[in-house]
């Protein structure tokens, strides 16, 4: 199985139920693959609030809140994985799917593990929009977990 040859894995993690299932899969891989390095990435979306003159204050407050959410989420995942793999955590802002794919490329990841749906609440028929984007644009294998 190709997954057994992965040594540098990206877990896209937002704390959602599907992300927690993905985390569990990575934890199991960590028990099977010696020397596994796991990058836990929370991709924080850009603020979407647009209120005339107070836009920047609201955007800064929203950005700060989302980054704090991300730091909490990656810390949770890192704690769960610490005895199973070397863990690197990162919170990055951007368009979520693009951020995940770019991070995986920049860090030479062998595999991306992502939940089928995240916290956004946006649903497609089979996959969430982010997991669909990642599967379509990543140059490495993508494991989508339900």
N, CA, C and O atoms as a GROMACS GRO file, in nm:
protein
  584
    1UNK      N    1   0.084  -0.118   0.000
    1UNK     CA    2   0.000   0.000   0.000
    1UNK      C    3   0.088   0.125   0.000
    1UNK      O    4   0.184   0.134   0.078
    2UNK      N    5   0.058   0.220  -0.086
    2UNK     CA    6   0.140   0.339  -0.102
    2UNK      C    7   0.149   0.423   0.025
    2UNK      O    8   0.252   0.485   0.050
    3UNK      N    9   0.044   0.427   0.105
    3UNK     CA   10   0.044   0.508   0.227
    3UNK      C   11   0.157   0.466   0.320
    3UNK      O   12   0.209   0.550   0.394
    4UNK      N   13   0.196   0.343   0.317
    4UNK     CA   14   0.302   0.294   0.404
    4UNK      C   15   0.437   0.358   0.373
    4UNK      O   16   0.528   0.354   0.456
    5UNK      N   17   0.452   0.417   0.254
    5UNK     CA   18   0.577   0.481   0.215
    5UNK      C   19   0.578   0.630   0.246
    5UNK      O   20   0.677   0.698   0.219
    6UNK      N   21   0.470   0.682   0.300
    6UNK     CA   22   0.462   0.824   0.334
    6UNK      C   23   0.541   0.850   0.461
    6UNK      O   24   0.528   0.778   0.560
    7UNK      N   25   0.622   0.953   0.456
    7UNK     CA   26   0.701   0.992   0.574
    7UNK      C   27   0.671   1.136   0.615
    7UNK      O   28   0.704   1.176   0.727
    8UNK      N   29   0.609   1.212   0.526
    8UNK     CA   30   0.588   1.355   0.548
    8UNK      C   31   0.443   1.386   0.507
    8UNK      O   32   0.414   1.406   0.389
    9UNK      N   33   0.356   1.391   0.604
    9UNK     CA   34   0.212   1.395   0.578
    9UNK      C   35   0.153   1.528   0.624
    9UNK      O   36   0.198   1.586   0.723
   10UNK      N   37   0.052   1.576   0.553
   10UNK     CA   38  -0.020   1.696   0.593
   10UNK      C   39  -0.159   1.658   0.638
   10UNK      O   40  -0.234   1.595   0.563
   11UNK      N   41  -0.194   1.695   0.760
   11UNK     CA   42  -0.330   1.680   0.812
   11UNK      C   43  -0.393   1.817   0.813
   11UNK      O   44  -0.352   1.904   0.890
   12UNK      N   45  -0.494   1.838   0.729
   12UNK     CA   46  -0.571   1.962   0.731
   12UNK      C   47  -0.673   1.946   0.843
   12UNK      O   48  -0.758   1.858   0.837
   13UNK      N   49  -0.664   2.032   0.944
   13UNK     CA   50  -0.743   2.010   1.066
   13UNK      C   51  -0.813   2.138   1.110
   13UNK      O   52  -0.750   2.242   1.129
   14UNK      N   53  -0.946   2.129   1.126
   14UNK     CA   54  -1.024   2.243   1.173
   14UNK      C   55  -1.107   2.212   1.297
   14UNK      O   56  -1.182   2.298   1.344
   15UNK      N   57  -1.094   2.092   1.350
   15UNK     CA   58  -1.167   2.055   1.470
   15UNK      C   59  -1.306   2.001   1.445
   15UNK      O   60  -1.375   1.964   1.540
   16UNK      N   61  -1.350   1.995   1.320
   16UNK     CA   62  -1.482   1.941   1.288
   16UNK      C   63  -1.485   1.790   1.311
   16UNK      O   64  -1.380   1.728   1.331
   17UNK      N   65  -1.603   1.731   1.308
   17UNK     CA   66  -1.615   1.586   1.329
   17UNK      C   67  -1.540   1.507   1.222
   17UNK      O   68  -1.476   1.408   1.252
   18UNK      N   69  -1.548   1.551   1.097
   18UNK     CA   70  -1.477   1.481   0.990
   18UNK      C   71  -1.326   1.498   1.005
   18UNK      O   72  -1.249   1.407   0.974
   19UNK      N   73  -1.283   1.615   1.052
   19UNK     CA   74  -1.139   1.636   1.077
   19UNK      C   75  -1.092   1.546   1.191
   19UNK      O   76  -0.980   1.494   1.187
   20UNK      N   77  -1.176   1.526   1.291
   20UNK     CA   78  -1.138   1.438   1.402
   20UNK      C   79  -1.126   1.294   1.353
   20UNK      O   80  -1.041   1.220   1.402
   21UNK      N   81  -1.209   1.254   1.258
   21UNK     CA   82  -1.196   1.121   1.198
   21UNK      C   83  -1.065   1.111   1.120
   21UNK      O   84  -0.996   1.009   1.125
   22UNK      N   85  -1.031   1.218   1.048
   22UNK     CA   86  -0.904   1.220   0.974
   22UNK      C   87  -0.787   1.210   1.072
   22UNK      O   88  -0.690   1.139   1.046
   23UNK      N   89  -0.795   1.282   1.183
   23UNK     CA   90  -0.692   1.277   1.287
   23UNK      C   91  -0.674   1.134   1.338
   23UNK      O   92  -0.562   1.088   1.356
   24UNK      N   93  -0.785   1.066   1.360
   24UNK     CA   94  -0.778   0.928   1.408
   24UNK      C   95  -0.706   0.838   1.307
   24UNK      O   96  -0.628   0.752   1.345
   25UNK      N   97  -0.733   0.859   1.178
   25UNK     CA   98  -0.665   0.782   1.073
   25UNK      C   99  -0.516   0.810   1.073
   25UNK      O  100  -0.435   0.717   1.058
   26UNK      N  101  -0.478   0.935   1.091
   26UNK     CA  102  -0.336   0.971   1.095
   26UNK      C  103  -0.270   0.910   1.218
   26UNK      O  104  -0.156   0.864   1.212
   27UNK      N  105  -0.341   0.910   1.329
   27UNK     CA  106  -0.290   0.849   1.452
   27UNK      C  107  -0.260   0.701   1.430
   27UNK      O  108  -0.157   0.650   1.474
   28UNK      N  109  -0.350   0.632   1.360
   28UNK     CA  110  -0.330   0.491   1.330
   28UNK      C  111  -0.210   0.471   1.237
   28UNK      O  112  -0.132   0.377   1.253
   29UNK      N  113  -0.196   0.560   1.139
   29UNK     CA  114  -0.079   0.553   1.050
   29UNK      C  115   0.050   0.572   1.128
   29UNK      O  116   0.150   0.505   1.102
   30UNK      N  117   0.047   0.663   1.224
   30UNK     CA  118   0.164   0.689   1.306
   30UNK      C  119   0.210   0.566   1.382
   30UNK      O  120   0.329   0.550   1.409
   31UNK      N  121   0.116   0.479   1.416
   31UNK     CA  122   0.150   0.354   1.482
   31UNK      C  123   0.211   0.253   1.387
   31UNK      O  124   0.277   0.158   1.431
   32UNK      N  125   0.188   0.271   1.257
   32UNK     CA  126   0.237   0.176   1.157
   32UNK      C  127   0.364   0.222   1.086
   32UNK      O  128   0.443   0.140   1.040
   33UNK      N  129   0.382   0.353   1.078
   33UNK     CA  130   0.494   0.408   1.000
   33UNK      C  131   0.595   0.471   1.095
   33UNK      O  132   0.565   0.570   1.162
   34UNK      N  133   0.712   0.414   1.101
   34UNK     CA  134   0.813   0.470   1.190
   34UNK      C  135   0.876   0.594   1.126
   34UNK      O  136   0.901   0.596   1.005
   35UNK      N  137   0.900   0.695   1.207
   35UNK     CA  138   0.961   0.818   1.158
   35UNK      C  139   0.865   0.910   1.085
   35UNK      O  140   0.909   0.997   1.009
   36UNK      N  141   0.736   0.892   1.105
   36UNK     CA  142   0.636   0.976   1.037
   36UNK      C  143   0.641   1.119   1.089
   36UNK      O  144   0.642   1.142   1.210
   37UNK      N  145   0.642   1.215   0.996
   37UNK     CA  146   0.633   1.357   1.031
   37UNK      C  147   0.495   1.405   0.984
   37UNK      O  148   0.458   1.387   0.868
   38UNK      N  149   0.420   1.467   1.076
   38UNK     CA  150   0.286   1.514   1.045
   38UNK      C  151   0.282   1.666   1.060
   38UNK      O  152   0.309   1.720   1.167
   39UNK      N  153   0.246   1.733   0.952
   39UNK     CA  154   0.221   1.876   0.955
   39UNK      C  155   0.072   1.893   0.980
   39UNK      O  156  -0.010   1.848   0.899
   40UNK      N  157   0.035   1.955   1.089
   40UNK     CA  158  -0.106   1.982   1.119
   40UNK      C  159  -0.131   2.128   1.081
   40UNK      O  160  -0.072   2.219   1.139
   41UNK      N  161  -0.217   2.148   0.983
   41UNK     CA  162  -0.243   2.282   0.930
   41UNK      C  163  -0.388   2.321   0.951
   41UNK      O  164  -0.480   2.248   0.915
   42UNK      N  165  -0.406   2.438   1.010
   42UNK     CA  166  -0.538   2.501   1.016
   42UNK      C  167  -0.532   2.617   0.918
   42UNK      O  168  -0.454   2.711   0.937
   43UNK      N  169  -0.614   2.612   0.815
   43UNK     CA  170  -0.621   2.719   0.717
   43UNK      C  171  -0.736   2.811   0.756
   43UNK      O  172  -0.853   2.775   0.741
   44UNK      N  173  -0.702   2.929   0.805
   44UNK     CA  174  -0.803   3.026   0.849
   44UNK      C  175  -0.849   3.107   0.730
   44UNK      O  176  -0.767   3.168   0.660
   45UNK      N  177  -0.980   3.110   0.705
   45UNK     CA  178  -1.029   3.188   0.591
   45UNK      C  179  -1.014   3.337   0.616
   45UNK      O  180  -1.016   3.384   0.730
   46UNK      N  181  -1.000   3.412   0.507
   46UNK     CA  182  -0.996   3.558   0.519
   46UNK      C  183  -1.129   3.606   0.576
   46UNK      O  184  -1.232   3.544   0.551
   47UNK      N  185  -1.130   3.715   0.650
   47UNK     CA  186  -1.256   3.772   0.699
   47UNK      C  187  -1.350   3.807   0.584
   47UNK      O  188  -1.306   3.852   0.479
   48UNK      N  189  -1.480   3.785   0.606
   48UNK     CA  190  -1.577   3.811   0.501
   48UNK      C  191  -1.670   3.927   0.533
   48UNK      O  192  -1.754   3.963   0.450
   49UNK      N  193  -1.658   3.985   0.651
   49UNK     CA  194  -1.745   4.094   0.691
   49UNK      C  195  -1.708   4.222   0.617
   49UNK      O  196  -1.591   4.260   0.614
   50UNK      N  197  -1.806   4.287   0.558
   50UNK     CA  198  -1.779   4.414   0.491
   50UNK      C  199  -1.878   4.519   0.541
   50UNK      O  200  -1.993   4.523   0.497
   51UNK      N  201  -1.834   4.601   0.630
   51UNK     CA  202  -1.917   4.709   0.684
   51UNK      C  203  -1.840   4.839   0.664
   51UNK      O  204  -1.743   4.867   0.734
   52UNK      N  205  -1.883   4.916   0.569
   52UNK     CA  206  -1.824   5.044   0.528
   52UNK      C  207  -1.699   5.086   0.604
   52UNK      O  208  -1.594   5.024   0.586
   53UNK      N  209  -1.706   5.189   0.686
   53UNK     CA  210  -1.586   5.247   0.747
   53UNK      C  211  -1.528   5.160   0.859
   53UNK      O  212  -1.410   5.172   0.890
   54UNK      N  213  -1.608   5.074   0.919
   54UNK     CA  214  -1.557   4.992   1.029
   54UNK      C  215  -1.505   4.857   0.980
   54UNK      O  216  -1.477   4.768   1.061
   55UNK      N  217  -1.492   4.841   0.849
   55UNK     CA  218  -1.448   4.713   0.793
   55UNK      C  219  -1.317   4.665   0.853
   55UNK      O  220  -1.306   4.549   0.892
   56UNK      N  221  -1.217   4.751   0.859
   56UNK     CA  222  -1.086   4.707   0.904
   56UNK      C  223  -1.086   4.664   1.049
   56UNK      O  224  -1.018   4.567   1.084
   57UNK      N  225  -1.159   4.735   1.135
   57UNK     CA  226  -1.165   4.695   1.276
   57UNK      C  227  -1.235   4.561   1.289
   57UNK      O  228  -1.190   4.475   1.366
   58UNK      N  229  -1.343   4.541   1.218
   58UNK     CA  230  -1.416   4.414   1.223
   58UNK      C  231  -1.329   4.303   1.163
   58UNK      O  232  -1.322   4.193   1.218
   59UNK      N  233  -1.264   4.332   1.052
   59UNK     CA  234  -1.180   4.231   0.987
   59UNK      C  235  -1.066   4.189   1.079
   59UNK      O  236  -1.035   4.070   1.089
   60UNK      N  237  -1.003   4.284   1.147
   60UNK     CA  238  -0.895   4.252   1.240
   60UNK      C  239  -0.945   4.167   1.355
   60UNK      O  240  -0.878   4.071   1.396
   61UNK      N  241  -1.062   4.201   1.408
   61UNK     CA  242  -1.119   4.124   1.519
   61UNK      C  243  -1.155   3.983   1.473
   61UNK      O  244  -1.128   3.885   1.544
   62UNK      N  245  -1.216   3.972   1.357
   62UNK     CA  246  -1.252   3.841   1.303
   62UNK      C  247  -1.128   3.759   1.273
   62UNK      O  248  -1.123   3.639   1.302
   63UNK      N  249  -1.026   3.822   1.215
   63UNK     CA  250  -0.900   3.754   1.183
   63UNK      C  251  -0.836   3.700   1.311
   63UNK      O  252  -0.790   3.585   1.316
   64UNK      N  253  -0.832   3.782   1.414
   64UNK     CA  254  -0.773   3.741   1.540
   64UNK      C  255  -0.849   3.622   1.599
   64UNK      O  256  -0.788   3.528   1.649
   65UNK      N  257  -0.981   3.627   1.593
   65UNK     CA  258  -1.064   3.517   1.644
   65UNK      C  259  -1.036   3.388   1.568
   65UNK      O  260  -1.022   3.282   1.628
   66UNK      N  261  -1.029   3.396   1.436
   66UNK     CA  262  -1.006   3.276   1.354
   66UNK      C  263  -0.867   3.218   1.376
   66UNK      O  264  -0.850   3.097   1.378
   67UNK      N  265  -0.769   3.304   1.394
   67UNK     CA  266  -0.633   3.256   1.421
   67UNK      C  267  -0.630   3.187   1.558
   67UNK      O  268  -0.565   3.084   1.573
   68UNK      N  269  -0.698   3.244   1.657
   68UNK     CA  270  -0.706   3.180   1.789
   68UNK      C  271  -0.774   3.045   1.780
   68UNK      O  272  -0.730   2.948   1.843
   69UNK      N  273  -0.882   3.037   1.702
   69UNK     CA  274  -0.949   2.908   1.680
   69UNK      C  275  -0.852   2.808   1.621
   69UNK      O  276  -0.846   2.692   1.662
   70UNK      N  277  -0.775   2.854   1.523
   70UNK     CA  278  -0.678   2.766   1.456
   70UNK      C  279  -0.570   2.717   1.550
   70UNK      O  280  -0.534   2.599   1.548
   71UNK      N  281  -0.518   2.807   1.633
   71UNK     CA  282  -0.414   2.767   1.729
   71UNK      C  283  -0.468   2.663   1.828
   71UNK      O  284  -0.397   2.569   1.865
   72UNK      N  285  -0.591   2.680   1.870
   72UNK     CA  286  -0.653   2.584   1.960
   72UNK      C  287  -0.671   2.449   1.891
   72UNK      O  288  -0.646   2.344   1.950
   73UNK      N  289  -0.716   2.451   1.766
   73UNK     CA  290  -0.739   2.327   1.691
   73UNK      C  291  -0.609   2.250   1.668
   73UNK      O  292  -0.604   2.129   1.691
   74UNK      N  293  -0.503   2.319   1.623
   74UNK     CA  294  -0.379   2.247   1.595
   74UNK      C  295  -0.314   2.196   1.723
   74UNK      O  296  -0.248   2.092   1.723
   75UNK      N  297  -0.332   2.268   1.834
   75UNK     CA  298  -0.279   2.221   1.962
   75UNK      C  299  -0.350   2.092   2.004
   75UNK      O  300  -0.287   2.000   2.056
   76UNK      N  301  -0.480   2.087   1.983
   76UNK     CA  302  -0.559   1.967   2.013
   76UNK      C  303  -0.508   1.848   1.932
   76UNK      O  304  -0.488   1.739   1.985
   77UNK      N  305  -0.488   1.869   1.803
   77UNK     CA  306  -0.440   1.762   1.715
   77UNK      C  307  -0.298   1.720   1.752
   77UNK      O  308  -0.267   1.600   1.754
   78UNK      N  309  -0.212   1.816   1.782
   78UNK     CA  310  -0.074   1.785   1.818
   78UNK      C  311  -0.068   1.701   1.944
   78UNK      O  312   0.012   1.607   1.953
   79UNK      N  313  -0.152   1.734   2.041
   79UNK     CA  314  -0.154   1.656   2.165
   79UNK      C  315  -0.194   1.512   2.138
   79UNK      O  316  -0.137   1.419   2.195
   80UNK      N  317  -0.292   1.493   2.050
   80UNK     CA  318  -0.338   1.357   2.017
   80UNK      C  319  -0.233   1.277   1.941
   80UNK      O  320  -0.229   1.154   1.951
   81UNK      N  321  -0.148   1.346   1.865
   81UNK     CA  322  -0.050   1.278   1.780
   81UNK      C  323   0.090   1.267   1.840
   81UNK      O  324   0.173   1.193   1.788
   82UNK      N  325   0.118   1.338   1.948
   82UNK     CA  326   0.255   1.351   1.998
   82UNK      C  327   0.327   1.220   2.023
   82UNK      O  328   0.449   1.214   2.007
   83UNK      N  329   0.258   1.116   2.062
   83UNK     CA  330   0.328   0.990   2.087
   83UNK      C  331   0.328   0.898   1.964
   83UNK      O  332   0.378   0.786   1.970
   84UNK      N  333   0.272   0.947   1.852
   84UNK     CA  334   0.263   0.865   1.732
   84UNK      C  335   0.348   0.915   1.616
   84UNK      O  336   0.375   0.840   1.522
   85UNK      N  337   0.391   1.041   1.623
   85UNK     CA  338   0.465   1.099   1.511
   85UNK      C  339   0.533   1.228   1.555
   85UNK      O  340   0.499   1.286   1.659
   86UNK      N  341   0.628   1.273   1.475
   86UNK     CA  342   0.682   1.408   1.493
   86UNK      C  343   0.577   1.504   1.439
   86UNK      O  344   0.529   1.486   1.326
   87UNK      N  345   0.540   1.604   1.516
   87UNK     CA  346   0.430   1.692   1.478
   87UNK      C  347   0.479   1.836   1.463
   87UNK      O  348   0.550   1.889   1.547
   88UNK      N  349   0.438   1.896   1.353
   88UNK     CA  350   0.464   2.038   1.327
   88UNK      C  351   0.327   2.104   1.308
   88UNK      O  352   0.247   2.058   1.227
   89UNK      N  353   0.300   2.210   1.383
   89UNK     CA  354   0.170   2.277   1.370
   89UNK      C  355   0.187   2.412   1.301
   89UNK      O  356   0.290   2.478   1.312
   90UNK      N  357   0.082   2.450   1.230
   90UNK     CA  358   0.088   2.576   1.158
   90UNK      C  359  -0.054   2.628   1.136
   90UNK      O  360  -0.144   2.552   1.102
   91UNK      N  361  -0.072   2.758   1.155
   91UNK     CA  362  -0.197   2.826   1.123
   91UNK      C  363  -0.166   2.926   1.015
   91UNK      O  364  -0.074   3.008   1.028
   92UNK      N  365  -0.242   2.921   0.907
   92UNK     CA  366  -0.216   3.010   0.795
   92UNK      C  367  -0.348   3.066   0.742
   92UNK      O  368  -0.448   2.995   0.738
   93UNK      N  369  -0.346   3.192   0.703
   93UNK     CA  370  -0.466   3.256   0.648
   93UNK      C  371  -0.464   3.249   0.496
   93UNK      O  372  -0.358   3.254   0.433
   94UNK      N  373  -0.583   3.239   0.438
   94UNK     CA  374  -0.594   3.239   0.294
   94UNK      C  375  -0.721   3.171   0.249
   94UNK      O  376  -0.809   3.142   0.330
   95UNK      N  377  -0.729   3.147   0.122
   95UNK     CA  378  -0.840   3.069   0.067
   95UNK      C  379  -0.809   2.925   0.106
   95UNK      O  380  -0.704   2.872   0.070
   96UNK      N  381  -0.898   2.863   0.178
   96UNK     CA  382  -0.866   2.738   0.249
   96UNK      C  383  -0.807   2.630   0.158
   96UNK      O  384  -0.698   2.580   0.186
   97UNK      N  385  -0.875   2.592   0.053
   97UNK     CA  386  -0.826   2.486  -0.035
   97UNK      C  387  -0.691   2.519  -0.096
   97UNK      O  388  -0.601   2.434  -0.099
   98UNK      N  389  -0.676   2.641  -0.144
   98UNK     CA  390  -0.550   2.684  -0.202
   98UNK      C  391  -0.437   2.681  -0.099
   98UNK      O  392  -0.325   2.640  -0.129
   99UNK      N  393  -0.468   2.725   0.023
   99UNK     CA  394  -0.368   2.728   0.130
   99UNK      C  395  -0.319   2.588   0.162
   99UNK      O  396  -0.199   2.567   0.181
  100UNK      N  397  -0.410   2.493   0.168
  100UNK     CA  398  -0.373   2.353   0.197
  100UNK      C  399  -0.281   2.298   0.088
  100UNK      O  400  -0.177   2.240   0.118
  101UNK      N  401  -0.320   2.315  -0.036
  101UNK     CA  402  -0.240   2.263  -0.148
  101UNK      C  403  -0.103   2.330  -0.154
  101UNK      O  404  -0.002   2.262  -0.172
  102UNK      N  405  -0.098   2.461  -0.138
  102UNK     CA  406   0.030   2.533  -0.141
  102UNK      C  407   0.121   2.488  -0.027
  102UNK      O  408   0.241   2.469  -0.047
  103UNK      N  409   0.065   2.472   0.093
  103UNK     CA  410   0.145   2.429   0.207
  103UNK      C  411   0.205   2.290   0.179
  103UNK      O  412   0.324   2.268   0.202
  104UNK      N  413   0.123   2.199   0.131
  104UNK     CA  414   0.170   2.063   0.102
  104UNK      C  415   0.283   2.065  -0.001
  104UNK      O  416   0.381   1.993   0.014
  105UNK      N  417   0.269   2.148  -0.103
  105UNK     CA  418   0.375   2.158  -0.205
  105UNK      C  419   0.503   2.218  -0.147
  105UNK      O  420   0.612   2.166  -0.171
  106UNK      N  421   0.490   2.326  -0.072
  106UNK     CA  422   0.606   2.395  -0.015
  106UNK      C  423   0.685   2.309   0.083
  106UNK      O  424   0.806   2.326   0.097
  107UNK      N  425   0.616   2.216   0.152
  107UNK     CA  426   0.681   2.135   0.254
  107UNK      C  427   0.706   1.991   0.209
  107UNK      O  428   0.740   1.906   0.291
  108UNK      N  429   0.690   1.965   0.081
  108UNK     CA  430   0.722   1.833   0.026
  108UNK      C  431   0.642   1.720   0.086
  108UNK      O  432   0.695   1.611   0.107
  109UNK      N  433   0.515   1.743   0.114
  109UNK     CA  434   0.432   1.638   0.174
  109UNK      C  435   0.403   1.527   0.074
  109UNK      O  436   0.382   1.551  -0.045
  110UNK      N  437   0.402   1.404   0.126
  110UNK     CA  438   0.375   1.284   0.044
  110UNK      C  439   0.226   1.257   0.032
  110UNK      O  440   0.182   1.191  -0.062
  111UNK      N  441   0.149   1.306   0.127
  111UNK     CA  442   0.006   1.273   0.136
  111UNK      C  443  -0.064   1.384   0.210
  111UNK      O  444  -0.010   1.441   0.305
  112UNK      N  445  -0.186   1.416   0.167
  112UNK     CA  446  -0.273   1.509   0.240
  112UNK      C  447  -0.389   1.427   0.295
  112UNK      O  448  -0.452   1.351   0.222
  113UNK      N  449  -0.416   1.443   0.424
  113UNK     CA  450  -0.532   1.379   0.486
  113UNK      C  451  -0.626   1.491   0.528
  113UNK      O  452  -0.586   1.585   0.596
  114UNK      N  453  -0.751   1.480   0.487
  114UNK     CA  454  -0.849   1.585   0.511
  114UNK      C  455  -0.987   1.523   0.534
  114UNK      O  456  -1.021   1.421   0.474
  115UNK      N  457  -1.064   1.586   0.620
  115UNK     CA  458  -1.202   1.542   0.641
  115UNK      C  459  -1.286   1.577   0.519
  115UNK      O  460  -1.257   1.673   0.448
  116UNK      N  461  -1.392   1.500   0.496
  116UNK     CA  462  -1.474   1.524   0.378
  116UNK      C  463  -1.553   1.654   0.387
  116UNK      O  464  -1.585   1.715   0.285
  117UNK      N  465  -1.584   1.697   0.508
  117UNK     CA  466  -1.651   1.825   0.528
  117UNK      C  467  -1.593   1.890   0.651
  117UNK      O  468  -1.557   1.822   0.747
  118UNK      N  469  -1.584   2.022   0.649
  118UNK     CA  470  -1.529   2.096   0.763
  118UNK      C  471  -1.635   2.173   0.838
  118UNK      O  472  -1.752   2.137   0.837
  119UNK      N  473  -1.593   2.280   0.902
  119UNK     CA  474  -1.680   2.361   0.985
  119UNK      C  475  -1.764   2.462   0.908
  119UNK      O  476  -1.851   2.526   0.966
  120UNK      N  477  -1.738   2.479   0.779
  120UNK     CA  478  -1.804   2.586   0.704
  120UNK      C  479  -1.954   2.568   0.690
  120UNK      O  480  -2.027   2.666   0.674
  121UNK      N  481  -2.002   2.443   0.697
  121UNK     CA  482  -2.145   2.420   0.682
  121UNK      C  483  -2.189   2.415   0.537
  121UNK      O  484  -2.303   2.380   0.508
  122UNK      N  485  -2.100   2.449   0.446
  122UNK     CA  486  -2.134   2.441   0.304
  122UNK      C  487  -2.121   2.295   0.262
  122UNK      O  488  -2.017   2.233   0.285
  123UNK      N  489  -2.226   2.241   0.201
  123UNK     CA  490  -2.224   2.100   0.163
  123UNK      C  491  -2.246   2.084   0.014
  123UNK      O  492  -2.326   2.156  -0.047
  124UNK      N  493  -2.175   1.991  -0.044
  124UNK     CA  494  -2.198   1.950  -0.181
  124UNK      C  495  -2.263   1.812  -0.172
  124UNK      O  496  -2.282   1.761  -0.061
  125UNK      N  497  -2.296   1.750  -0.284
  125UNK     CA  498  -2.362   1.621  -0.282
  125UNK      C  499  -2.277   1.513  -0.216
  125UNK      O  500  -2.328   1.436  -0.136
  126UNK      N  501  -2.149   1.507  -0.249
  126UNK     CA  502  -2.064   1.400  -0.198
  126UNK      C  503  -1.955   1.453  -0.107
  126UNK      O  504  -1.933   1.398   0.001
  127UNK      N  505  -1.885   1.557  -0.149
  127UNK     CA  506  -1.772   1.610  -0.075
  127UNK      C  507  -1.795   1.756  -0.038
  127UNK      O  508  -1.876   1.825  -0.100
  128UNK      N  509  -1.724   1.801   0.063
  128UNK     CA  510  -1.725   1.943   0.093
  128UNK      C  511  -1.646   2.016  -0.014
  128UNK      O  512  -1.565   1.956  -0.084
  129UNK      N  513  -1.669   2.145  -0.027
  129UNK     CA  514  -1.602   2.222  -0.133
  129UNK      C  515  -1.451   2.226  -0.115
  129UNK      O  516  -1.377   2.225  -0.214
  130UNK      N  517  -1.403   2.231   0.010
  130UNK     CA  518  -1.257   2.236   0.033
  130UNK      C  519  -1.193   2.102  -0.002
  130UNK      O  520  -1.094   2.099  -0.075
  131UNK      N  521  -1.248   1.992   0.047
  131UNK     CA  522  -1.189   1.861   0.016
  131UNK      C  523  -1.195   1.833  -0.134
  131UNK      O  524  -1.103   1.772  -0.189
  132UNK      N  525  -1.300   1.876  -0.198
  132UNK     CA  526  -1.312   1.860  -0.343
  132UNK      C  527  -1.201   1.939  -0.414
  132UNK      O  528  -1.136   1.886  -0.503
  133UNK      N  529  -1.180   2.063  -0.374
  133UNK     CA  530  -1.075   2.146  -0.433
  133UNK      C  531  -0.939   2.081  -0.414
  133UNK      O  532  -0.860   2.070  -0.509
  134UNK      N  533  -0.911   2.037  -0.292
  134UNK     CA  534  -0.780   1.977  -0.262
  134UNK      C  535  -0.759   1.852  -0.346
  134UNK      O  536  -0.651   1.833  -0.402
  135UNK      N  537  -0.861   1.767  -0.356
  135UNK     CA  538  -0.848   1.645  -0.436
  135UNK      C  539  -0.822   1.677  -0.584
  135UNK      O  540  -0.747   1.604  -0.650
  136UNK      N  541  -0.881   1.784  -0.634
  136UNK     CA  542  -0.865   1.820  -0.774
  136UNK      C  543  -0.731   1.889  -0.804
  136UNK      O  544  -0.681   1.878  -0.916
  137UNK      N  545  -0.674   1.959  -0.706
  137UNK     CA  546  -0.557   2.042  -0.734
  137UNK      C  547  -0.425   1.994  -0.673
  137UNK      O  548  -0.318   2.043  -0.712
  138UNK      N  549  -0.429   1.901  -0.581
  138UNK     CA  550  -0.305   1.855  -0.516
  138UNK      C  551  -0.226   1.766  -0.613
  138UNK      O  552  -0.283   1.691  -0.692
  139UNK      N  553  -0.094   1.778  -0.606
  139UNK     CA  554  -0.008   1.696  -0.691
  139UNK      C  555   0.032   1.565  -0.624
  139UNK      O  556   0.097   1.480  -0.684
  140UNK      N  557  -0.009   1.549  -0.498
  140UNK     CA  558   0.021   1.426  -0.424
  140UNK      C  559  -0.112   1.357  -0.390
  140UNK      O  560  -0.218   1.418  -0.404
  141UNK      N  561  -0.108   1.232  -0.345
  141UNK     CA  562  -0.232   1.165  -0.306
  141UNK      C  563  -0.305   1.238  -0.194
  141UNK      O  564  -0.242   1.301  -0.108
  142UNK      N  565  -0.438   1.228  -0.196
  142UNK     CA  566  -0.523   1.289  -0.096
  142UNK      C  567  -0.613   1.182  -0.037
  142UNK      O  568  -0.682   1.111  -0.111
  143UNK      N  569  -0.611   1.169   0.094
  143UNK     CA  570  -0.700   1.077   0.163
  143UNK      C  571  -0.812   1.160   0.224
  143UNK      O  572  -0.789   1.240   0.314
  144UNK      N  573  -0.935   1.140   0.175
  144UNK     CA  574  -1.051   1.214   0.225
  144UNK      C  575  -1.127   1.120   0.317
  144UNK      O  576  -1.168   1.011   0.278
  145UNK      N  577  -1.144   1.165   0.441
  145UNK     CA  578  -1.203   1.081   0.546
  145UNK      C  579  -1.342   1.128   0.579
  145UNK      O  580  -1.365   1.248   0.598
  146UNK      N  581  -1.436   1.035   0.588
  146UNK     CA  582  -1.575   1.066   0.626
  146UNK      C  583  -1.594   1.039   0.772
  146UNK      O  584  -1.703   1.058   0.825
   0.00000   0.00000   0.00000
